[in-house]
Amino acid sequence: MHKCVPVGTHLCIHDADSLCDQPQTRVHNYVPTGTWLCTDQEPNEGRLGGGIFMRYRACRLLPPGVCSVTPAAPMPTRELVIAFDADDTLWHNETIFENVHMRYREMLAHYHDAATVDRTLFETEMRNLELYGYGVKGFTLSAIETAIDLTNGKISSDEIRRLLELGRSMLAHPVELLDGVAETLAALTPLHRLLLITKGDIRDQERKLAKSGLAAHFQHVEIVSDKNESAYHAILRRHDIAPTRFLMVGNSLKSDILPVLALGGSAVHVPYPLMWAHEHAEPPRADGRFFTLDNLRELPALIASLSANR
């Protein structure tokens, strides 16, 4: 968007590169309701494909060629900001790792039993976590190291190549959304400011987000090396979000729930059938701030209830 409408103005959305009947008003193509739109002066929070952003906000989607410019209402001071985890909250991830684990155990079956392979691989991953971080690449390096150790160096170059191919296949795996994700985000986008907060390899997470088709729902995307209290504190401070206005949604008690509750925020746990051992934690006690859902489809009703009581 070019600089043309006063800061705080609400804009409709219609065809790209067309001018509406309001003087000096130029808008882009369809974007989700609530998206902050790009301009070239007076920076503000927001990100949509790069650039600097002002406080322009899409108020609703209208047919092509129809435009409506109305004064912007101030953002509610107690607006609930909702953040989502990505892996195993929005799309399947742990099932991909588990399938590779099965093939890994089969490869090493003539050296050790499955329990020994699993235990040794986990120990190697934990030892390397500080250096490699989370994600497929660190897992693949740890899997190769473990295979060398468990075979006393007898693993062949062909077998190592197979491990590399397994890692590559994980990185290239299609992104498969969980049930209800697309509908839930579509319902929440017009009503709330949404963030995506995920950890792991930046390139892989960016790839999955791009292929998911969900990127336009999020006003901010944070890919961090770990999800702990200090990471969440930095995110909240960077985006000027009070913990009491923040709700985190995710499948991991350790990474998505406990750090947010410790900061005074609220959290929704949506369990995934599989869980990496490193992410296990005991459910917390935080009446009125901690909730558990069976499916993400239940989230809009919960948030509506919370918003009504704020």
N, C-alpha and C positions, 0 to 999 in steps of 0.2 A: 504494500500500500504506500502511495506517496503521501507526503505530509499535506493534508488538505482539510481535515475536519478537526475541530477543537478537541483537546485532550478530554477524555471522559465520555465522548459521544458513542452511543450504541449504533452499530451499523447492521443492515441486512446484508445478505450475500447473494450475488447473482453472477452472470456470465463473466469470465475473465476478460480483462481489457475493455469492458464496456463502461459507459458513464451513466449514472442514474440521473434522475431529473432534478436532484438537489445540486446547487452550484458547487463546483470544486470537490465533489465526492467521488472517489474512485475506489472500487473494491475488487477483491480477487474472486476466485472460483468458490464453489461450495466448500465450506469447512464446518466441523461440528459446532453446534451451538455452544457458546461459552469460550471459544478459542480466542486467545489474544492474537491480534493481527499485527503484521509487520509494518513499520514505518521507518523514517530515517532521522528522527531526532528525539530528544528527551527520553533516554532509556528508561525502561521499566522492567519488572519481572516478566519473563515469558520467553518461549523459544518455539519457533515453528519453522524449521528448515534454515536456520541461520539468520543473521541480521540483527538489527536493533529494534526494540519494540516500545510502543507507547500504550497508553491505557485505552485502546479501542477494544470493543467487545461485541461479538456477534450475539444479537438478542434472539433471533430465530431464523430459520431457513424459509425463504420465500421463492416463488417460481421465478425462472429466468426473466430478467428485464424489469422485475418489480422491486422497488426500493422504498425503504422507510427509515428515516433518520429521526431519532427521538433522543431527548436528554438522557444521559446515563444516570441511573440510580447509584448512590454510593454503595460500595461493597459492605455487606453487613459486618459489623465488628466481631460478631461471634460466628461467622461462617465456618462450617465444618469442612476442613480440608482432608481429602481421602487419598491415601497412598496405597499402591498395590505392589506386592512382590511379583516376580515374573515366573521363574521356574517352578513348576508344580502348583502354581496358583492360577496363572493365566494359560499356560501351555504345559504339555507333558515333558518331563525331563528325566526323572529318576528311572522310569521304565526303560529309557534308552541305555542308561548306565547298567541297569540290571541285566539286560540282554547281553551286553558286552561282558559283564562279569561271568555269565554262564559259559560263554565261549572261552573265556580266559581260564576258568576252572577245567574245562575239557582239555585245553592245550597242555595244562600242567598236571593232568590226572595221573600220568605214568611216573610222576616224581613225588607228588604229595596228595593227601586227601583234601577235599574241598574246604574243610574247616581251617586247615593249616594255611591254605592259599589265601582265604579271605582274611584271616587274622594277620598274616604277614603283610599283605597288601595294605590293609588299613594302617598298620604301624608305620609302613613306609610313607604313606600319604600324610600322616600326621607329622612325621619327622621332616617332611619336605614342604609342609604347608606354608611356613614362613617365607621360603624362597620362591616357590612356584605359584602360590595363591590357589584360588578355587578355579575349577573349570576342567574342560576336556584335556587341554595340553598338559597341565600338571598331573592329571590322572594317568595319561599315557606314559609320561616319563617315569612316574612311580611304578607303573605296571611293568615296564621294561626292566627297571632296577630290581624289582622283586623277583621277576623271572630269572634274571642272572643269578641272584642270590640263592633261590630255591633249587636251581639246577646245578649249583656249584660251577657256573660258567659254561655248562654244556649246551645251553640253548643255542640253536643254530641261527645263522643270519637270515635264513628263510622264515624262521619263526618270529624273529624280531621284526622282519618286514611285515608279517601278518599282524603283529601288534600295532605297528604304525598305520596299517590300513584300517584296522578297527577304530583307531583314534580319528582318522580322517573321515571315516563313515559317520561317526558321531557328529562331527562338525558340519557335515553336509546333510544331516538328517532333516526331513521336512518338519516344519513347525505345526504341531497339532494342538489346537485350542481345546481346553477343557469344556465340559458341558456348561452352557449358560453364560460363558464369558462375554461373547459378543453382545448378547442382549442386555446383560447387566451394565456393561460400560456405556452402551447406547442410552440406557435409561438414566444413568447418573451424570453423564457429560453435560446435559443442559442445566443441571441443578447445582453442581459442585465443582470445585477446583480439584482436578485429579493429578496425582503424581505417580510416576513409576520409580521404585527404588529396588535395585537388584544388585547382586554382587557377582564377581567372576571376571572372566576374560572379556575385556572391553569389545574387541572385534567380534567375538562370538555372540555376545549379548546384543550388540547393535544389529548383527545379521538376523538374529531371531526376532527382534522387535520389528525390523523392516519387513520380514516375510510374514509376520503375524497379521498384518493389516490393522493393527491396533494403535499405531503411533499417534494418529491424529487426536485420539482421546485425551492424551496427556499434555498438560501445559509445561511440565518439567520432567526430565528423565535424569535419574542419578544412577550411575554405575560405579559402585564402590568396591574396594578391595575386601572389606569385611563389613558386616552389619552389627555394630555394637553401639553402646551408649554414645561414645564420642562421635561416631559417624552420623548417627541420627541427630545429635545436638548440633553438629555443623550444618546439616541439611536444613533443620528448622530455622537456625539463625540466618543462613544464607537467603532463605525465602521468606523471612519475616513471619514465621508461623508460631503462634503460641502453642505449647504442648497441649493445653486444654482444648484447643480447636483442631487437634490432629488425631486422625484415626488411621491406623495401619492395618492392612488386610494381607494375610499370608498363611502359608502352610507350616512354617517352622516356628515352634515355640521359642527356640533358642535365638533365632536371628530376626524374626518378625514381631514377636510378641513381647518377650521379657524386657528388651532394651527400651522399647517405647513406653511400657508401663512404668519402668523405673524413672523415666523423665517426666511422668505425669500425664502422658497421653493415653489414648484408648486404643484397643486392638481387637481385631476379629480373627479368630483362628478357623481356617477352613482346612481340615486335615486331608492329606493325600494318602492313598493306600500304602505307598512305599516311602520309607524315610531313611536316609543315610545315617549311620550310627553317630556321626559327628554332630548331627542336628538334634539329637534326642534331648529332651528336658522335661521336667515335671510341670504339670499345669499350675499356673499361678492362682493366687487369690486376690482379686481386685474387683470387688462388687461394683457394678455400675460402669466399669471401664473395660472389662474383658468379656468377650462373647465367643461362642463356638457355633458354627453353622455346618450343616451337612453338605450344602451346595451353594455356590456363589449366587444362584438365582434368588436366594433368600435375603441377600444383602440389601437391595433397595428398600424393602419393608422395614428392616432393622434401622437403617439410616433415617428413614422417614420418622420412625418412632423417636429416635435420638434427637433429631432436629426439632421435633415438636416440643421436646422437654428441655431444650437448651434455653 
